[in-house]
Amino acid sequence: MKKVKVALAGNPNVGKTAILNALAGTSEKIGNWPGVTVQKKTGTYNFRGFEIELIDLPGIYSLSSYTLEERVARDFLLEGDYDVVCNVIDATLLGRNLYLTIELLEMGLKPVIALNKIDELENFGYSIDTEKLQELLNLPVVKVSAIKKQGLEELSETFLRVASGDLKFEGIVPRYSEFLENAINLIELKLKKELPERFPYNLRWFSIKLLEKDPEIVEILKENFPNYQKILTEVEKIEGEAKDKFKTELPCLVARERFLFASNIAKSVIKSGIVELPQETLSDRIDKFITNPITGIPIFFFIMWLVFKLTFDLSSPISDWIDGIFSDFLPNLIKSKLGFLPHSVLSLINDGVLSGIGAVVVFLPLLGILYFLMSILEDTGYMARAAALWDNFMKIFGLSGASVIPLILGFGCNVPAVYATRAMRSSTQRLITMAIIPWMSCSARLPVFTLFAAAFFKKNQSLVILGLYMLGVFLALLLAKVLSRFLTKGEEEEFFIELPPYKLPAWNVVLNQTWIEVREFISKAGTVIFSVSVFIWLLASLPSGTEYAGENTVIGRIGNILVPVFSPLGIQDWKPVVALMFGALAKEVVIGTLGTLYASGESGLISSLQSTFTPESALAYVVFTLLYIPCVATMAAIKQESGSWKFVSLVILIELTTAWIMAFMAYHLGSLIF
């Protein structure tokens, strides 16, 4: 079967992923672009005997090289393996979207234009003269609605015709003011005089990028042109003339003329059926409350509370049912049906394999419901406003509003929170946010806090638990401030985000996105949890003949070795230490391990803990549980997103050190209070 590769390029939120989902469905694959951690989505589908592969490039507003997304998209368009470029445009924002189209034309590309959200534009009372737009751009133009799956067959047909050469459009060469055209021609002429062999770039586009002082293009100039200094001097001279004549920087002049060119095309093809435009839209009226800090922050907390309440309330019965299957039904079934097997084999199946699989599967209801609800909020347009609402506060700590959503997600589960950092434009802020997410106390830690609060702080349970949550947030922001001083080198990165119009969620998009995220968690994090489960089982079973997870096993001996490390925290027994070690798999395991080692139910466990801990050592234990290393799934997610085990090691070192110090302080402060 012949294959056609199509690169989808466009602004953020124009519907590239929606088109990919509508055409490729569940064949979508998620990964990273080579060498970077920007998310890469691809999908394939069959159409009229051809296999069409869609490559979803990062959402960008321009083809500069100032952000990681822009560099990834531009590098692929310049050097990547593809047959067709499809420029996806939001028809409701035609003028702004055509800015990128003009840059693609400058580069010498001839993209297929997919006018998405055409149904939304028509609902506003507008239409686009696609024949005129096609004539003005000299490019194929197709009207589509990814949500309603309209125009997709025509779009696929256009891909095949362009790839085969049956449909040919030359594309226009955008022309600007006399001053700018003279400047472009002058730089292009100087480049031609010493042009190296096999120079792969369009000279006009290369000249424009030099006028824009694009750092990567300047470096390419230095590498390929011996007399590059003369060309840069000429650029400086032109910039001086631009300042004198237009009172603006040269890159700003280029951007302004490009935008004017795009706007003029948009104005000439948009038709309005509205006699008088409304002064204030419904989105504007809602935003007066949503984005105003006085009303917006309480609304934000209520929505997040509602999301987590629904997540836990709806997932708990399913999770309990799944947990019962893996912790009770299946082990008993295996013992009854396979009881003839050696004890070690049965232990491997029940304590290793089933525990590992169960640790993954029990997460799925929570993750699925959380992803579903967050996808609804994102598709309605609320999440963009939540990020904008918190931007100013987060800047105090070297972050931006883009960090808010991953951190909020961290209170539910750290794993999806780490994956949510993919939406952040700044690579530095992504790393900082990933480093502090584990201190957002996930729901898995709550049972530990609740158990110890019931055992030692019954009169002030809520206050103690709230204090632990606040401690995690405070230390996370403090760490972010410290890391930003070292990583950003004093540079402040602005946070820009588009506020899309409110709309009802498209359920097919929400469900498909939820399935993709859940599937990714199973395939990536799940395999790690399974492997570590078997490894811990092995440590808890050796040497042969010892009681599983007993004092004489490898893990018991390791626990005794580590007791001196925890003695300054008031923890003298090896069993709570081993519980923390098992907690590296998943924080829920801490309670299960304590129950197993103390061989008691919940009521008996409280009595056992009261005989093992003092109030001050119990406080130290829960503080350590709050701050020490994240679970294996979170560490795997951080490795996947950062691409570096060194970074994961740094996070582990910082969190272990901080956990010990804060637990030590809690123990000694507790000695003064209790």
C-alpha positions in Angstrom: 0.0 0.0 0.0 1.4 3.4 -1.0 2.0 5.8 1.8 1.5 9.6 2.0 2.9 11.7 4.9 1.0 14.9 5.8 2.4 17.4 8.2 -0.3 19.4 10.1 0.8 22.9 10.9 -1.1 25.7 12.6 -1.7 27.9 15.6 -2.5 26.4 19.0 -6.2 25.5 19.4 -7.1 25.6 15.7 -8.2 21.9 15.7 -5.1 20.0 14.3 -5.5 17.3 16.9 -9.3 17.2 16.3 -8.7 16.6 12.6 -6.1 13.9 13.4 -8.6 12.2 15.8 -11.5 12.5 13.3 -9.4 11.0 10.5 -7.1 8.6 12.3 -9.3 7.8 15.3 -7.7 5.6 17.9 -4.6 4.9 15.8 -3.1 8.0 17.2 0.4 7.5 18.7 2.0 9.9 21.3 5.7 10.3 21.8 8.3 13.0 21.8 10.2 14.7 18.9 13.8 13.4 18.7 16.1 15.0 21.2 13.4 17.1 22.9 10.3 16.6 25.1 7.8 18.4 23.0 4.9 16.0 22.5 4.6 14.4 19.1 1.3 13.0 17.8 0.9 10.9 14.7 -1.9 8.8 13.3 -2.6 6.7 10.2 -5.7 5.8 8.2 -6.5 4.2 4.9 -8.1 6.2 2.1 -8.7 4.9 -1.5 -5.9 2.4 -1.4 -3.4 4.8 0.3 -2.1 4.8 3.8 -2.1 8.4 5.0 0.1 9.3 8.0 -0.8 12.5 9.8 2.0 14.2 11.7 0.7 16.8 14.2 3.3 19.5 14.5 3.4 21.6 17.8 1.0 24.5 17.8 2.9 27.7 16.9 2.0 31.3 16.0 5.1 31.9 13.8 8.2 30.2 12.3 10.7 32.0 14.5 13.1 30.0 16.7 12.4 31.6 20.1 10.4 28.7 21.6 11.1 25.0 21.6 7.8 24.4 19.7 8.7 26.8 17.0 12.1 25.2 16.5 10.7 21.7 16.4 8.0 22.7 13.8 10.3 24.8 11.7 13.1 22.2 11.6 10.6 19.5 10.5 9.2 21.7 7.8 12.7 22.5 6.6 14.2 19.0 6.8 11.5 16.5 7.7 10.2 13.6 5.8 6.7 14.5 4.5 4.8 14.8 1.2 2.2 17.4 1.9 1.9 20.3 4.4 -1.6 21.0 5.7 -2.0 24.4 7.2 -5.0 24.1 9.6 -6.7 27.5 10.1 -9.3 28.5 12.6 -11.9 30.1 10.3 -13.2 32.3 13.2 -9.8 33.9 13.5 -8.8 34.0 9.8 -6.6 37.1 9.9 -4.4 36.1 12.7 -4.1 32.5 11.4 -3.0 33.6 7.9 0.1 35.1 9.5 1.6 31.6 9.7 0.3 30.9 6.2 2.3 33.9 4.9 5.4 32.6 6.6 4.9 29.1 5.1 4.7 30.8 1.7 7.8 32.8 2.4 9.6 29.5 3.1 8.7 28.3 -0.3 6.1 25.8 0.8 2.7 25.3 -0.9 0.4 24.1 1.9 -3.1 22.8 1.6 -5.4 25.1 3.6 -7.9 23.4 5.9 -10.4 26.0 7.0 -11.5 24.4 10.3 -14.4 25.5 12.5 -16.2 26.8 9.4 -19.5 25.8 11.1 -18.8 28.0 14.1 -18.0 30.9 11.8 -21.3 30.5 10.0 -23.1 30.3 13.3 -21.8 33.8 14.0 -23.4 35.0 10.7 -20.2 35.1 8.6 -18.9 33.1 5.6 -15.6 32.9 3.7 -15.3 33.2 -0.1 -13.1 30.1 -0.5 -12.7 30.6 -4.2 -11.4 34.1 -3.8 -9.1 33.0 -0.9 -7.8 30.2 -3.1 -7.1 32.7 -5.9 -5.4 35.2 -3.6 -3.1 32.6 -2.0 -2.8 30.4 -5.1 -3.2 27.4 -2.7 -5.9 24.7 -2.4 -8.5 25.6 0.2 -10.9 23.1 1.8 -13.7 23.9 4.3 -13.9 21.4 7.2 -15.4 20.9 10.6 -13.4 18.3 12.5 -16.0 18.1 15.3 -18.9 17.4 12.8 -16.6 15.4 10.5 -17.6 17.6 7.5 -15.2 18.1 4.6 -12.8 15.4 5.7 -13.2 13.3 2.6 -12.5 16.3 0.3 -9.5 17.1 2.5 -8.1 13.5 2.2 -8.7 13.6 -1.6 -6.8 16.9 -1.8 -3.8 15.3 0.1 -3.6 12.5 -2.5 -3.9 14.8 -5.5 -1.3 17.2 -4.2 1.1 14.3 -3.3 0.7 12.7 -6.7 1.2 16.0 -8.5 -2.3 15.9 -10.0 -3.3 19.1 -8.3 -0.7 21.9 -8.6 -0.8 25.3 -7.0 2.3 27.5 -7.1 1.6 29.6 -4.1 2.1 33.4 -4.1 5.3 35.2 -3.1 4.1 37.7 -0.4 5.2 41.3 -1.3 5.6 44.1 1.2 6.3 47.8 1.3 8.9 49.4 -1.0 11.4 49.9 1.9 11.1 46.3 3.1 11.2 44.8 -0.5 14.4 46.8 -1.2 15.9 45.5 2.0 15.0 41.9 1.2 16.4 42.2 -2.3 19.6 43.8 -1.1 20.3 41.0 1.5 19.3 38.3 -1.0 21.7 39.8 -3.7 24.6 39.7 -1.2 23.8 36.1 -0.3 23.8 35.1 -3.9 27.4 36.5 -4.5 28.9 33.8 -2.1 26.2 31.2 -2.1 27.6 27.8 -1.1 26.8 24.7 -3.1 23.7 22.7 -2.0 22.3 25.6 0.2 19.0 24.1 1.2 17.1 27.2 2.2 14.9 29.6 0.2 17.0 32.7 -0.2 14.1 35.2 0.1 12.9 33.5 3.3 16.5 33.3 4.6 16.9 37.1 3.9 13.7 37.9 5.7 14.8 35.9 8.7 18.1 37.7 8.8 16.2 41.0 8.9 14.2 39.6 11.8 17.5 38.7 13.5 16.5 35.1 14.0 19.3 33.6 16.1 19.4 30.2 14.4 19.5 31.8 11.0 22.3 34.1 12.0 24.3 31.0 13.2 23.6 29.2 9.8 24.9 32.4 8.1 28.1 32.3 10.1 28.7 28.6 9.3 28.1 28.9 5.6 29.2 32.4 4.5 32.9 33.4 5.1 32.0 37.1 4.8 29.0 36.9 7.0 30.1 40.0 8.9 29.5 42.2 5.9 26.0 40.9 5.6 25.3 41.4 9.3 26.6 44.9 9.0 24.2 45.6 6.1 21.4 44.3 8.3 22.4 46.7 11.0 22.4 49.6 8.5 18.9 48.7 7.3 17.7 48.5 10.9 19.1 52.0 11.6 17.2 53.3 8.6 14.0 51.6 9.8 14.3 53.2 13.2 14.8 56.6 11.6 12.0 56.3 9.1 9.4 54.2 11.0 10.4 54.7 14.6 10.4 50.9 15.2 12.7 47.9 15.4 13.3 46.1 12.1 11.9 42.7 13.3 8.8 44.6 14.5 8.5 46.2 11.1 8.7 42.8 9.3 6.0 41.3 11.6 3.7 44.3 11.2 3.8 44.2 7.4 3.3 40.5 7.4 0.3 40.8 9.6 -1.1 43.7 7.5 -0.7 41.5 4.4 -2.6 38.6 6.1 -5.3 41.0 7.5 -6.0 42.5 4.0 -6.5 39.0 2.6 -8.9 38.1 5.4 -10.9 41.3 5.0 -11.3 40.7 1.3 -12.7 37.2 1.7 -14.9 37.4 4.8 -18.5 38.1 4.2 -20.9 39.1 6.9 -24.6 38.4 7.1 -24.9 40.5 10.3 -26.3 44.0 10.0 -24.9 45.1 13.4 -22.3 43.4 15.5 -23.1 42.9 19.2 -21.2 45.2 21.6 -20.5 42.4 24.1 -20.6 38.6 23.5 -21.7 36.0 25.9 -18.0 34.9 26.4 -17.2 38.5 27.3 -19.9 38.6 30.0 -18.8 35.3 31.5 -15.2 36.3 31.5 -16.0 39.4 33.6 -16.5 36.9 36.5 -14.2 34.0 35.4 -11.0 36.1 34.9 -11.6 38.7 37.6 -9.4 37.6 40.6 -12.1 38.6 43.1 -14.7 36.3 41.7 -12.5 34.1 39.5 -10.4 32.6 42.3 -13.4 31.3 44.4 -15.0 30.0 41.2 -11.7 28.2 40.3 -11.5 26.5 43.7 -15.1 25.5 43.5 -14.7 23.9 40.1 -11.5 22.1 41.1 -13.2 20.9 44.3 -16.1 19.6 42.2 -13.8 17.9 39.8 -11.9 16.1 42.5 -15.1 15.2 44.4 -16.7 13.7 41.4 -13.4 11.9 40.5 -13.1 10.3 43.9 -16.8 9.7 44.5 -17.3 8.1 41.1 -14.0 6.1 41.0 -14.0 4.8 44.5 -16.6 2.1 44.1 -15.0 0.9 40.9 -11.5 1.0 42.3 -12.6 -0.9 45.4 -14.2 -3.5 43.2 -11.1 -3.9 41.2 -8.9 -3.9 44.3 -11.1 -6.7 45.7 -10.6 -8.7 42.5 -6.8 -8.4 42.6 -6.3 -8.6 46.4 -8.9 -11.2 47.3 -10.8 -13.0 44.6 -8.0 -13.8 42.2 -5.4 -14.8 44.9 -8.0 -17.1 46.5 -9.0 -18.5 43.1 -5.3 -19.2 42.2 -4.7 -20.9 45.6 -7.8 -23.1 45.1 -7.1 -24.0 41.5 -3.3 -24.0 41.5 -2.6 -25.0 45.1 -0.4 -27.8 43.9 2.3 -25.3 42.7 5.3 -24.6 44.9 4.8 -21.9 47.5 7.4 -19.7 45.8 5.5 -19.8 42.5 2.2 -19.0 44.2 3.9 -16.1 46.0 5.3 -14.8 42.7 1.8 -14.9 41.1 -0.1 -13.4 44.0 2.4 -11.1 45.7 4.4 -10.2 42.6 2.4 -10.4 39.4 -1.1 -9.7 40.7 0.1 -7.0 43.0 1.9 -5.3 40.1 -1.0 -5.5 37.7 -3.5 -4.5 40.4 -1.4 -1.5 41.3 -1.9 -0.3 37.7 -5.5 -1.3 37.1 -6.7 0.2 40.4 -5.5 3.6 39.1 -7.5 3.5 35.9 -11.0 4.5 37.2 -9.5 7.5 38.9 -7.3 8.5 36.0 -10.1 7.9 33.4 -12.6 10.0 35.3 -10.1 12.8 36.0 -8.9 12.9 32.4 -12.6 12.9 31.2 -13.5 15.8 33.5 -10.4 17.8 32.7 -10.9 17.2 29.0 -14.4 18.7 29.3 -13.0 21.8 31.1 -10.4 22.2 28.4 -12.8 21.7 25.5 -15.2 24.2 26.9 -12.5 26.9 27.1 -12.2 27.2 30.9 -8.7 25.8 31.4 -7.0 28.6 29.4 -8.7 31.1 31.6 -7.7 29.3 34.8 -4.0 29.5 33.7 -4.4 33.2 32.9 -6.1 33.9 36.3 -3.0 32.7 38.3 -0.3 34.0 36.1 0.7 37.1 38.2 0.9 35.1 41.5 3.0 32.3 40.0 5.5 34.9 38.6 6.6 35.6 42.2 8.0 32.1 42.3 9.6 32.1 38.9 6.7 30.3 37.3 3.8 31.3 35.1 0.1 30.6 34.9 0.9 27.6 32.7 2.2 25.8 35.9 -1.2 26.1 37.7 -3.0 23.3 35.9 -0.3 20.6 36.4 0.1 21.6 40.0 -3.7 21.3 40.6 -3.7 17.9 38.9 -1.0 16.8 41.3 -3.4 16.8 44.2 -5.3 14.1 42.5 -2.4 12.1 41.0 1.1 13.2 40.3 1.4 11.1 37.1 -1.1 13.0 34.9 0.2 16.2 36.5 3.6 15.5 35.1 2.2 14.7 31.6 0.2 17.9 31.8 3.4 20.0 31.7 3.6 19.2 28.0 1.3 22.2 27.4 3.9 24.6 28.8 5.9 26.6 26.3 9.0 27.2 28.4 11.3 24.2 28.8 12.8 25.7 32.0 9.5 26.2 33.6 8.4 22.7 32.6 11.4 21.2 34.4 10.8 23.3 37.5 7.1 22.4 37.6 7.9 18.7 37.2 10.4 19.0 40.1 7.8 20.4 42.5 4.7 18.4 41.4 5.6 15.5 43.8 5.1 17.8 46.8 1.5 18.4 45.7 0.1 15.7 48.1 -1.7 13.2 45.9 -4.7 11.3 46.9 -2.6 8.2 47.6 -1.0 9.9 50.6 -4.3 10.9 52.2 -4.9 7.4 53.7 -1.6 7.6 55.5 -2.3 11.1 56.9 -5.8 10.0 57.9 -4.6 6.9 59.7 -1.9 8.7 61.7 -4.2 11.6 62.4 -6.8 9.2 63.8 -4.2 7.5 65.9 -2.4 10.5 67.4 -4.2 13.8 66.6 -7.8 12.9 66.8 -8.9 16.2 68.2 -7.2 18.2 65.4 -7.4 15.7 62.5 -8.6 18.2 59.9 -6.1 20.9 61.0 -3.2 18.5 60.9 -4.1 17.1 57.4 -4.7 20.7 56.1 -1.3 21.7 57.5 0.4 18.9 55.7 -1.1 20.0 52.4 -0.1 23.6 53.0 3.4 22.6 53.9 3.8 20.7 50.6 2.5 23.7 48.6 4.8 26.2 50.5 7.9 24.1 50.1 7.1 23.5 46.4 6.8 27.2 45.7 10.0 27.9 47.7 11.9 25.2 45.7 10.5 26.7 42.4 11.9 30.1 43.5 15.3 28.7 44.2 15.5 26.6 41.0 14.3 29.6 38.9 17.3 31.6 40.2 19.7 29.0 38.9 18.0 27.8 35.7 16.5 31.0 34.2 19.6 33.2 34.8 17.5 36.2 35.6 15.4 35.9 32.4 11.6 36.2 32.8 9.6 34.3 30.2 6.2 35.9 29.4 3.1 33.8 29.5 0.8 34.1 26.5 -2.4 32.2 26.2 -5.3 32.4 23.8 -8.8 32.6 25.4 -11.0 30.6 23.0 -14.7 31.2 22.9 -16.8 29.1 25.3 -18.5 26.1 23.7 -20.2 22.9 24.6 -17.7 20.0 24.7 -17.5 17.7 21.7 -18.1 14.3 23.4 -16.3 12.3 20.7 -13.2 14.5 21.2 -13.4 14.3 25.0 -13.8 10.5 25.0 -11.1 9.9 22.4 -8.6 12.1 24.3 -9.5 10.4 27.6 -8.9 7.0 26.0 -5.6 8.1 24.5 -4.3 9.4 27.9 -5.4 6.3 29.8 -3.9 4.0 27.1 -0.6 5.9 27.4 -0.5 5.5 31.2 -1.1 1.8 30.8 1.6 1.3 28.2 4.3 3.6 29.8 3.9 3.9 33.6 2.1 0.5 34.0 5.0 -1.5 32.7 7.3 0.2 35.2 5.0 -0.5 38.1 4.7 -4.1 37.1 8.5 -4.6 36.9 9.2 -3.0 40.2 6.4 -5.0 41.9 8.1 -8.2 40.9 11.5 -6.8 42.0 10.2 -5.9 45.5 8.5 -9.3 45.8 11.9 -10.9 45.1 13.5 -8.8 47.9 10.7 -9.7 50.3 10.9 -13.4 49.5 14.6 -14.1 49.8 16.4 -15.9 51.2 14.3 -19.0 50.5 12.4 -20.4 53.5 11.9 -17.1 55.3 8.5 -15.6 56.0 7.3 -13.3 53.2 8.3 -9.6 54.1 9.7 -10.8 57.4 12.6 -9.4 59.4 15.1 -12.0 58.0 14.3 -11.3 54.4 16.5 -9.1 52.2 14.1 -6.2 52.6 13.8 -6.8 56.3 17.6 -6.7 56.7 17.8 -3.5 54.5 15.1 -2.0 56.8 17.2 -2.7 59.8 20.3 -1.2 58.1 18.3 2.0 57.4 16.8 2.3 60.9 19.8 4.4 62.1 19.0 7.0 59.4 15.5 7.3 60.8 16.4 7.2 64.5 16.9 11.0 64.7 13.3 11.3 63.5 12.1 9.2 66.5 11.5 6.1 64.3 13.2 3.1 65.9 11.3 0.1 64.3 12.3 -1.3 60.9 8.7 -2.0 59.9 7.7 1.6 59.2 11.0 2.1 57.3 10.2 -0.9 55.1 6.7 0.5 54.6 8.3 3.7 53.2 10.4 1.6 50.9 7.4 -0.3 49.6 5.7 3.1 49.3 8.2 4.0 46.5 6.0 1.7 44.4 2.8 3.6 45.2 2.0 5.6 48.4 -1.1 3.4 49.1 1.3 0.6 49.7 2.5 2.2 52.9 -0.7 1.4 54.7 -0.9 -2.1 53.2 2.6 -2.8 54.2 2.1 -1.6 57.8 -1.0 -3.8 58.0 0.9 -6.8 56.7 3.9 -6.3 58.9 1.9 -5.7 62.1 -0.6 -8.4 61.1 -3.7 -6.5 62.1 -6.8 -4.8 60.7 -7.4 -1.1 60.8 -8.4 -0.9 64.5 -5.6 -3.2 65.5 -3.2 -1.3 63.3 -3.9 2.0 65.2 -3.1 0.2 68.5 0.1 -1.1 67.0 1.1 2.3 65.7 0.4 3.9 69.1 2.7 1.4 70.8 5.4 2.0 68.1 5.2 5.8 67.7 5.0 8.8 69.9 2.9 11.8 68.7 6.1 13.7 67.7 7.6 10.7 65.8 4.2 10.1 64.1 4.3 13.8 63.0 7.8 13.3 61.6 6.7 10.1 59.8 3.8 11.8 58.0 5.9 14.8 57.1 8.5 12.4 55.6 5.7 10.6 53.8 4.5 13.9 52.3 7.9 15.0 51.0 10.0 11.9 50.2 10.5 10.4 46.7 7.4 10.1 44.5 6.0 6.8 43.4 7.6 4.8 40.6 4.9 5.8 38.1 5.7 9.5 38.8 9.4 9.0 38.5 8.8 7.2 35.2 6.7 10.0 33.9 9.3 12.6 34.9 12.0 10.6 33.1 9.8 10.3 30.0 9.0 14.1 30.0 12.5 15.4 31.0 14.4 12.8 28.9 17.0 12.6 31.6 17.7 10.2 34.5 20.1 12.8 35.9 17.1 15.2 36.4 15.1 12.4 38.0 18.1 11.7 40.3 18.3 15.4 41.2 14.6 15.5 42.1 15.0 12.4 44.2 18.0 13.8 46.0 16.3 17.1 46.7 13.2 15.5 48.0 14.8 12.9 50.2 17.1 15.6 51.7 14.2 18.0 52.3 12.0 15.2 53.7 14.6 14.2 56.2 15.3 17.8 57.3 11.7 18.7 57.6 10.8 15.5 59.4 13.7 16.1 61.8 12.4 19.6 62.5 8.8 18.3 62.9 10.0 15.7 65.5 11.9 18.2 67.6 9.2 20.9 67.4 6.7 18.2 68.2 8.7 17.4 71.3 8.2 20.9 72.5 4.4 20.9 71.8 3.2 17.4 72.8 
